[in-house]
Amino acid sequence: MHTQTSPRPGVLPAARGRHGVPPWAWLVGRGLGALAILAVGAIHLQQYNESYSAIPTIGTLFIVNFVAAMVIGVALLAPIEHLVGRWAGALVALVTAGGIALAGGSFVLLLVSERRPLFGFQEPGYDPTAIANAKATELAAVVLLAASLAARFSGKAPKARW
């Protein structure tokens, strides 16, 4: 005889999407990824102010990284789905991909500058702690935003809105 277990009275089962992932999991990844992007920008601004402002091209790139990180981070934290209507999915994907590109590009350029000159500059390791923090936040941003993007657009289950 087959018995079916039912949830306790008054307790609703948690909504689950494909593969048992809650439909709002993408939003958690997006929020944490946004915070990581903001940290990437903050580290670049701090390093610009302390060490890199006098280096012609590199100093400018640190400021550009800071501004881009602030714009992307704020956009990821904002409820942009409610502002653009039918283009919401495309805009979320674009902003998320922009965050992945910014963090991933920053990580790769840092690795290159540690090993050979980049724009006439080779990283001398002014601040090993800041370099380690930059790498950690850049990798975290890439992983969290990529996971968010995959969770947001995989499967056919409805997703929670911001």
Secondary structure, DSSP 8 states (H G I E B T S, - for coil): --------TT-------GGG--TTHHHHHHHHHHHHHHHHHHHHHHHIIIIITTSHHHHHHHHHHHHHHHHHHHHHHS-THHHHGGGHHHHHHHHHHHHHHHHHHHHHHHHHHHHS-BTTB----S-HHHHHHHHHHHHHHHHHHHHHHHHHHSSSS-----
